[in-house]
Amino acid sequence: MADHEDPKTGKKNKGTSKEVCGYPLSIFFIVVNEFCERFSYYGMRAVLVLYFKYFLRWDDDLATSIYHTFVALCYLTPILGAIVADSWLGKFKTIIYLSIVYAIGQVAMAVSAIHDITDTDRDGTPNNMTFHVVLSMVGLFLIALGTGGIKPCVAAFGGDQFGDHQERQRRTFFSVFYLCINGGSLLSTIITPILRAQNCGIYSKQKCYSLAFGVPAALMVVALVVFIVGSGMYYKAKPEGNIMGDVCKCIGFAISNRYKHRSKQYPSREHWMDWAEDKYDKLLIAQIKMVLKVLFLYIPLPMFWTLFDQKGSRWTLQATTMDGNFGAIVIQPDQMQTVNPILILTLVPIMDSVIYPLIKKCGLNFTPLKRMTVGMFLAALAFVCAAVVQIEIDVSRKHLTYFNLTQFVNGMNKPVNVSTSEVVFGQIEKFHYSNYSQIRNGRATFFLQSGQLSCAFSRDFGFGSSYTFFIPSTLSLGSNCQESITGAEDIKPNSVHMALQVPQYFFITAGEVMFSVTGLEFSYSQAPSNMKAVLQAGWLLTVAIGNFIVLIVAEVAKLPKQWTEYVLFASLLLCVCIIFSIMAYFYTYIDPTEIEAKFRRNVGDDDDDKNDKQRKLEMEMMKRDLDRSDDEHYKGKQTKM
Ligand SMILES: C[C@H](N)C(=O)N1CCC[C@H]1C(=O)O
């Protein structure tokens, strides 16, 4: 696609052909790709913590730690992807290559979850756990590299498809992009827990983690194919050389030059980066200033993600101690996470078309940074709700898991075989008892068989309950098992309902819409043209650091009660929110294209015979512009916060 540049402003008009309703057609392939990729990522992530706990048999703390390390890695690798894309391969090729790595990682996860591979004694449990652990860790590493690497590129590549006459469409694109992320996330977090709950296996039937990972792997292949199909329609900005290398060298030079001229005899410069002017291009210095300004503002942001990403760990584990029976349907603990994308799909359109315009009508200037501050506050509120729910659970809790455990005592003078359609208790010798086995929530039917005797009985099981059933000595041919077999409730079912988690999901998601959707667009709009992916990666880095903070706080604080940990996180975010609002107050929005154009124009003018005085005056004005420039679409005049 052609890339027409206005020689005066330097602005690019890319989307001049193949438009549908004012949008470049290529956008369609990018959003579908994002939908499939997010399906793949979130589908796998939804069952990950339970895979660690029930397949690899790790304890809650190890499962939570590895889960957050993985998530952190997924958001750390964007910086690699961005550097490769902006400086070397370009966004298009980076997306293709890393998507292949990503798909391989997903396949490795699916294979690692096939218990039959090492189940030599065919008892349903793997005999070489090291194999499964190593393969799944390799898989997770490749996934982290792939998903993280392509993430900043896809968002920025989408933004690149719009010309400067399509500012409004580009902003809508970021909302639609976020809707696609959550559409994919919603479907996958419904589907993969269902797949996981199935029983599968060659020699023995176990929970089907391999299918729960296999379907996301297939979706990643679809994502790649869709992206390739659109390849003829994309605007592909050329990488501009090793931009990150130049940035580092330029910053290094500014610091060392400043140090060399530390004596009072040298006049100070307006900005410390101006010390690089002796060697580096003024345009590059201006661009670095823009990036640093935004990155500085990002410092407090990880705390939001620290709270946000506990949905997949602490909140899911919290749900395992709750009752998921919603009458017509029974919700699995990991399925509760679907509340987040459902609310996103509802709240994003409501915010964009009702709430924000209403706030604007009331004369309030609800700037991006104000939205992000409110988003943080709402996330803190969500954790207060989580703490209240936890207190409720602690008061009523008798049991730690959502599985039901059942055992049989054989009071007969002969052995008996007991099974359900999913679980085989095996042969129970006379006057002996079986081991406890896991039974699905809801109604289960047991089949008893002993010589000629064969009968069945059914019982309902509440979440987290445990039962012992007695087979009486009097049981004989023609007996009614439903009436003869009695059961004792060892552990009562969980009584706190999962619906109580909805308020905390509502607040965290409302917070996310204000914080994350806004932040995504803010990172694109405030980035210089050659560092769009890099700033997207900077934004995603805040997610990575947020996940590391979960690990650190949970390790260091080691609070005995879970609810106190929730309160601690809420308080920390509240403090950070106050700090961020102060920093945001001093931030002034810029239009990078305009600033860059001015610098470019100045280079052109250098060729004309301008006198020194005039040029100095212009440079002064440009510097002032850079520090104070306003963002017209947010207010029209200079805008703070
Ligand atoms: C699923 C979340 N609602 C969500 O959309 N995200 C969480 C981290 C950023 C964003 C994503 O890109 O996945």
The ligand as an SDF file (V2000), in Angstrom:
LIG
                    3D

 13 13  0  0  0  0  0  0  0  0999 V2000
   -8.3190  -10.3550   29.3880 C   0  0  0  0  0  0  0  0  0  0  0  0
   -8.0280   -8.9890   29.8940 C   0  0  0  0  0  0  0  0  0  0  0  0
   -9.3050   -8.4010   30.1070 N   0  0  0  0  0  0  0  0  0  0  0  0
   -7.1970   -8.1910   28.8890 C   0  0  0  0  0  0  0  0  0  0  0  0
   -7.7430   -7.8180   27.9050 O   0  0  0  0  0  0  0  0  0  0  0  0
   -5.8550   -7.9390   29.1150 N   0  0  0  0  0  0  0  0  0  0  0  0
   -5.1500   -8.1780   30.3240 C   0  0  0  0  0  0  0  0  0  0  0  0
   -3.7340   -7.7270   30.0660 C   0  0  0  0  0  0  0  0  0  0  0  0
   -3.8180   -6.8030   28.9170 C   0  0  0  0  0  0  0  0  0  0  0  0
   -4.9900   -7.3050   28.1250 C   0  0  0  0  0  0  0  0  0  0  0  0
   -4.4860   -8.2290   27.0370 C   0  0  0  0  0  0  0  0  0  0  0  0
   -3.8950   -7.7210   26.0850 O   0  0  0  0  0  0  0  0  0  0  0  0
   -4.6430   -9.4330   27.1020 O   0  0  0  0  0  0  0  0  0  0  0  0
  1  2  1  0
  2  3  1  0
  2  4  1  0
  4  5  2  0
  4  6  1  0
  6  7  1  0
  6 10  1  0
  7  8  1  0
  8  9  1  0
  9 10  1  0
 10 11  1  0
 11 12  2  0
 11 13  1  0
M  END
$$$$
